[in-house]
């Protein structure tokens, strides 16, 4: 999570943190945290430029010599 990203503003996140003693199976504490990031929520679709399409990329294969292939979600 990168809290300086616009996509996180205006939202509330809930975490539970478990602290456990290193050499013990029963000595642990659980802490519940609520983090509220200020600002107005932003729809991710509003950040796309007009008349543009988001294209996803996947590396299907990559070997030790950096040879492989890339697959796009649509033709480019």
Order of alpha helices (4+ residues) and beta strands (2+ residues): beta-beta-beta-beta
